[in-house]
């Protein structure tokens, strides 16, 4: 059985400074789903954000410093999907799906409840 971990980093760059990628290597997970990356793909060019042994996929929000999902996988997926065809999920980078033979893994970042009608 695959070891799949999901976590909210509350900012992937801050998590990197706090040792997230050392933890990732120690865990030896097959798939890691990350929510709330709070970074644009172009801000993740440092090699630390493409850890050895993993295929890395990011889905960032249009709004800088907001939301976003990522997925690290030891096995290369057959297909990666970053869109549900529904806003605001798509523009906020809230969905990332990796399909493998016989298995789909989704990194989904749901917004918290709020007091407004929206």
Secondary structure, DSSP 4 states (H G I P E B T S, - for coil): ---EEEEE-SSHHHHHHTTHHHHHHHHT-SEEEEE-----GGG--SGGGS-TT-EEEEE--SSTTS--EEEEESSPPSEEE---S-TTTTTTT-EEEEEETTEEEEEE-PPPP-SS--
